Structure formats: structure tokens, C-alpha cells
Amino acid sequence: MGKSAHSIAAVVVAAGQGERVGGPVPKQYLPLDGRPLIHWSLSRLATHPAIHPVLAVIHPDFAALHEESVAGLDLPPAVHGGATRQESVLNGLEALRVHAPDLVLVHDAARPFVSEHLLDEIVRTLRERRCGVIPVTGITDTVKYRSGNEVTGTADRDRLVCAQTPQGFPYAGILAAHQQAYGRTFTDDSAVAEAAGMTVVTVNGDRANIKITHAEDFSVPSDQTEISTGTGYDAHALVAGDHVMLCGVRIDHDRTLEGNTDGDVGLHALVDAVLGALGCGDLGRHFPVGDATWSGRPSGDLVRVARDLMTERRATLLHADITLMCQKPRLAPRQEEMRHAVAGLLGVGESRVNIKVTSTDGLGFLGRCEGIAAAATVTIRRPLP
């Protein structure tokens, strides 16, 4: 999904104090599986190919902590928030004027598990409908009205849904709506849009896209988690061309890797290993050979699918180790660049990724420069089934 159809920016609201979690540090800067909560939320949007820039709105008292928490992400300088969430969103929207986006997403930093699939659906609907778009989930519990402790009625839950973020809007429309709503109180941005007369439509949300609210939301108890390991392997033939793609990096070469996608064996082995760790089959099951859906696509799109599967299962990647095997081209000078690219695709710190290379001492089809192969091992932590 490219950036050409309509430019889409994002505002991530992180200016609150997180009082319900408690402690001297707002919840958005507390660690969640080894990374600050806000790093998860920002990286989910910042690594999406259609969304740029992603602007954080923060409390000025925590500017230094924020910079430390988002190290390694490609973000513009953060904007200071206001006294209320609405003021903070308005500050963020006004700061985007210089980028002149057509469309904008507004996301709460406290929702770290938004998936690539959900972002794709919001972006697609936003571009098609050019109105407000919000993800929602149905209500399974019976909902009661009450006065004090006395039940006064029962709601028709078939007409009720729970709203999530990110919520998408035409940029000029939601900016004007927030300006008109200044000083009034609304519970989310779609309510601001509704009050201004904007049409708002829904898409199916994701139950994994939870909002971190209380201290217990930050982690699954250790006795309720397990460590899983998966391995992956892939090999592709070399054919006439001018470059190879390996671990998301373009490397000039007198041949290229044959394949339905860009032939990136490093990323294919990585995805295969993630699927193995999750117990979700293999590469061929999810991306069948000859499937036109993936023809010519960058292999990074496959990694994003694997990352979504981890998100759905609340799995955390602990480490990924990839070994690239070829005689030519020489890969050692590009190892750190590949490590950086893989970490970005996975949305993790570079310390969780390792890239190794070997020439196989000239043996076999690899030694004859007929192809390139890769093996990967991935370790994840996930809740017990």
C-alpha cells in the first residue's frame, strides 16, 4: 500500500498522567515486554508504509523520558499537549499543518497492539469513504441501566459497540471540528466529528487491540506464559538481474533471486520461524507459491503478516537469529544495515536481532553461485493456551 493516493499522517496522544496505573511515571513510559508502552504504539504506526509522519503529543514534564523511550524510531519532534485530551489532539492536529496531510489517524498511546491488518482496513476505508472511520467491537455482556444500585432497564446490545483507536478522518474536517469543540467535553474524536456533522462509519476492530488502563494490564503473570522456539529455512535460485534483496536491504549484484515476491530468503526464513514458534503452519500455507496476491510484493509485507499473528496472540518476540548462506555477493559489510532493517520490520530493538553470514566454503549449489539460502531461529514468549 503506497503513499501516493492520499497522504496520511497520525497523531498519537500521550500527554496524560496515567493515574489509574499509579506511580511517578505515566503509564505510557512504563515497560511492556521490554519496551516502553509508547514505543510499541508509535512503532506500529511509524512502520506502516502508508502513514507518515507519526506525531506524538506529550506532557512537557516528561520530554526527556519521551526522547529516551522512542530512541530508534523515525519521528518528528514531539508536540506538547494541553490540559485535556481534546486540547492535546488539537495541538497535534495544528502541528501537522506544515505537512498538509489529506487524511489523519488519531491513536491513543495506551493501545500498543494495533495490528497491520487493522491499520490497512482503516486506511482503505478512509481513502474510499473520505469520512470518519472508527474500529469497533461488539458487546457480549448484557448491558444494564441503573440508578444507584437499582436496575432501571436493559440496553439493546445489538445496537451497541465499543470504539477503539486509531480513528481516521479527513484532516481539514477533524481539525475544524476540534477547533469548534474547544472547551467542550467529548469521550473520543469520533464524538467530536459527530458533533460537527461529519459522517462516521465503522470497521471491524480487533479484540487484541486492548487499551492498557490498569497495572495488571501490563503483563501476563509469568506462570501463565510459555517460551516457544521456531525454525525456518528458505532457498532461491539466482537468475539474471542487477540486485538481490536480503533481510530487507537491496544489494547490487549481477544476478537476482527468483521468487513470487522479491525473493528475500532471509525474511522468508524469518517468517517461517515465527510461524513455527506460534504453531501456525509454514510459509507455504500462508503464502502459497503462485498466489497472485503476493506477486512482486516486498517480503517485508510477509513479515508484517507474521507480526500481526504475534499481536493477535499477545506474543512477544524475544530474539531472532538469521543466517544467510551464499558465495556471492559479499554480505559482511551489510550485516548491521540488515539487522537494523529486520528490527524495524519486527518493531523491536536491534538487540533482539542477530544476522550471521557464511560462504559455505564453496560447497554445493551455494558454492557454485546457483542460489542463496537462509536459516532462522525465533524465540517468543506468549500466554499459555
VODREN-154794 format. One record per residue (C-alpha): y, z, x. Coordinates in steps of 0.25 Angstrom, whole numbers, plus 5000, padded with zeros to 4 digits. Last residue first. Example, Ala and Ser with C-alpha at 12.3 -4.5 7.8 and 13.67 -1.06 7.14 Angstrom:
REM residues 2
499650295055 498250315049 
This chain:
REM residues 385
491451034987 491951114998 493451095001 493650995013 493850995028 493750865036 493150815049 493150665052 492350595062 492650445065 491950325072 492550195075 492150055079 492749935085 492149795085 491649675094 492349725107 490949705114 491049855117 491149885103 489949795099 489149875109 489549945122 490849925130 490950075134 491050125119 492550095120 492950235114 494150285107 494450425100 495450465090 495650605085 496250655072 496550795067 497650825078 498350705073 498750775060 498250735047 498650635036 497450545038 498250415040 499150485049 498050555058 497450415059 498750355064 499050465074 497650455080 497750305081 499050325089 498450425098 497250335101 498050215104 497950215119 496450235118 496150115110 495850005119 495549885111 494449855114 493049925117 492949995104 492650135098 493650215090 493250365088 493950435077 493950595075 494650645062 494850795060 495150905050 495350815038 495650895026 494850875013 495450904999 494450814993 495450724987 496250725000 495050685008 494850564999 496350535000 496150535016 495050435015 495850345006 496950355016 496050325028 495650195020 497050155019 497250175034 496250065036 497349965033 496949875022 496549735024 495449735013 495349875008 495349844993 494649714996 493349794998 492549705007 491849825014 491949945005 493050055007 492550185000 491050165002 491150085015 491950195021 490950305018 490550405008 491450515003 490750635009 492150685013 491850685028 491150555027 492350495020 493250545031 492350485042 492350345035 493850355034 493850385049 492850275053 493750175045 495050225052 494450195065 493750065061 495150005057 494649875051 495949835045 495249845031 494149755028 493749745042 493749675056 494449745067 495449655075 495349585088 496349555100 496849695099 498149765095 497949905090 498449945076 498250095073 497650155060 496450205067 496150075073 496749945068 496349825077 497349705082 497449555084 496249495077 494949425079 493749515075 493349655079 492149715071 492249845064 491649975066 491650105058 491150245059 491450375051 491050525052 491350635042 491450785044 491650895033 492151035034 492051125022 492951195013 492851315003 492551425013 493851385020 494651405007 495351275003 496751275008 498151265004 498051284989 497751434991 499251454995 499751404982 500451274978 499851154985 499951044975 498650964973 498450814975 496950834975 496950824960 497550684961 498550614952 498350504942 499550424940 500750464931 501950394926 503450434925 504450354918 505850404923 506750464912 507550554921 506850674916 505550604919 505950584933 506250734935 504950764929 504250664938 504850744950 504150874947 504451004940 505850984935 507051074936 508551024934 509651034944 509550884949 508750804939 509750684939 509650674954 508050694953 508050574943 508950484951 508050504963 506850484954 507350354950 507850304963 506550324970 505550264959 504650384957 503350444962 502750584961 501950634973 501550734966 500750784955 500850804940 499850874931 499550804918 499650834904 499350754892 497850774891 498150924893 498650934879 499251074880 498751194873 499651294866 500351434865 499351514874 499951654875 500151724889 501651694889 501851574881 500751474884 500451324884 498951294888 498451184897 496951154897 496451124911 496150984916 497550934918 497650794923 498250744936 499550674939 500250584949 501650544946 502350414945 503850394941 504250254939 504150124946 502850084939 502149994949 502650054962 502550204957 501150174952 500650124966 501350234973 500750344964 499350274966 499450264981 499950404982 498750454974 497750374983 498450424996 498150564991 499150684988 498450804995 499750875000 500350914987 501351024991 502350924998 502650884983 502850734982 503950644977 503650494979 504750384979 504950244975 505950134979 506350204992 507750194998 507450265011 508850315013 508750374999 507550455002 508450575005 508850574990 507450584986 507150704995 508350784991 507950754976 506550804979 507150934985 508050954973 506950934963 506051034971 507151134970 508151204980 508251074988 507451004999 507850965013 507350825017 506350795028 506550695039 505750565037 504250575039 503150515048 502250635048 501850695062 502550825060 502650865045 502451015046 503251035059 504450965052 504251045040 504251175047 505551135054 506151095040 505751225033 507051285029 507551155025 506551145013 505851015013 505850875007 504950785014 505150635014 504050525014 504650395018 503850305015 502650295006 501850175004 500850185016 500550335013 500550415026 501850485022 501350525008 500150605012 500850645025 501950715017 500950805009 500050845020 501150875030 501750965019 500551055018 500651075033 499351035040 498051105044 497351105031 498651135023 499551215032 500851275025 502151195026 502151145012 501851285007 503251335012 503151435024 503551585022 502351625014 501951594999 501151484993 501951494980 503251494987 503151354992 504551344997 504851204993 505451095000 504251005002 504450894992 503950764998 504750644995 504150504996 504650364998 504050234992 504550094995 504149994985 503249874987 503349875002 502750005006 501349955007 500050005000 
